[in-house]
Amino acid sequence: MAEPITLDIPHKLGRDAARARIEAGSGRMASFIPGGTVTDHRWEGDSLFFTVAAMGQTVATRLDVHEDKVHAVLDLPPLLGMFAERIRAKLQKDAPKLLE
């Protein structure tokens, strides 16, 4: 297993509003992985767990929603590990848009 990608996405929405925006944009989350589609997602408290399928691989992802940030963890399989820096850069650039 490749090293997970971790990222904090700051926001000023508060926990409930951030959670609502993430839920509304959950279908767009797969776009952070080339060719990805969300195959399932579930909330456990303020944590969203979802799986993205891409290139015959699956990426387990967790978003922990806090009052002032969202902490994201993506566990990349070895095949997608070679794209880790590109995926991280795309997340840093585009993930805040999910909270707008």
C-alpha positions in Angstrom: 0.0 0.0 0.0 1.3 3.4 -0.9 1.6 6.2 1.7 -1.9 7.7 2.2 -2.5 11.2 1.0 -3.6 13.5 3.9 -4.8 17.0 3.5 -6.5 19.6 5.6 -9.0 21.8 3.8 -9.8 25.0 5.8 -13.2 26.5 5.8 -15.3 29.1 7.7 -18.7 27.4 7.4 -19.0 25.5 10.6 -19.4 21.8 10.9 -23.0 21.4 9.8 -22.8 23.6 6.8 -19.5 22.0 5.6 -21.1 18.6 6.0 -24.1 19.6 4.0 -22.0 21.0 1.1 -19.9 17.8 1.1 -23.0 15.7 0.9 -24.4 17.8 -1.9 -21.1 17.5 -3.9 -20.4 13.9 -3.1 -20.8 12.8 -6.7 -18.0 15.2 -7.8 -15.5 13.8 -5.3 -14.4 11.0 -7.7 -13.1 13.6 -10.1 -10.0 13.9 -8.0 -8.8 10.5 -9.1 -8.3 10.1 -12.9 -11.2 8.1 -14.3 -12.8 7.7 -10.9 -16.3 7.0 -9.8 -17.8 6.9 -6.3 -19.0 3.3 -5.7 -20.3 3.8 -2.2 -20.4 6.3 0.7 -21.6 6.4 4.3 -21.5 8.8 7.2 -20.4 7.8 10.6 -20.9 10.8 12.8 -19.0 13.6 11.2 -16.8 11.3 9.1 -17.7 10.4 5.5 -16.2 7.2 4.3 -16.4 6.5 0.5 -14.7 4.4 -2.1 -13.5 5.6 -5.5 -13.0 3.1 -8.2 -10.5 4.0 -10.9 -8.3 2.1 -13.4 -9.5 -1.2 -11.9 -8.3 -0.1 -8.4 -10.2 1.2 -5.4 -9.3 4.1 -3.2 -10.6 4.1 0.3 -11.2 7.7 1.4 -12.2 9.4 4.7 -13.3 13.0 5.3 -13.4 14.1 8.9 -15.5 17.3 9.1 -14.4 19.7 11.8 -15.7 23.2 12.7 -13.0 24.9 10.7 -11.4 22.3 8.4 -12.0 19.0 6.7 -9.3 16.4 7.1 -9.0 14.1 4.1 -7.2 10.8 4.0 -6.9 8.8 0.7 -5.4 5.4 0.8 -4.0 4.8 -2.6 -3.3 1.3 -3.9 0.3 0.8 -5.3 -0.8 1.2 -8.9 -2.2 4.7 -8.2 0.6 5.6 -5.9 2.6 6.8 -8.9 -0.1 9.5 -9.3 0.0 10.6 -5.7 1.6 14.0 -6.2 -0.8 14.8 -9.1 -3.8 13.8 -7.0 -2.5 15.8 -4.0 -2.0 18.9 -6.2 -5.5 18.5 -7.7 -7.0 18.1 -4.2 -5.2 21.2 -2.9 -6.5 23.2 -5.8 -10.0 21.9 -6.3 -11.2 20.5 -3.0 -12.0 23.9 -1.4 -14.5 24.4 -4.3 -16.6 21.6 -2.7 -17.1 23.9 0.3 -18.1 27.0 -1.7 
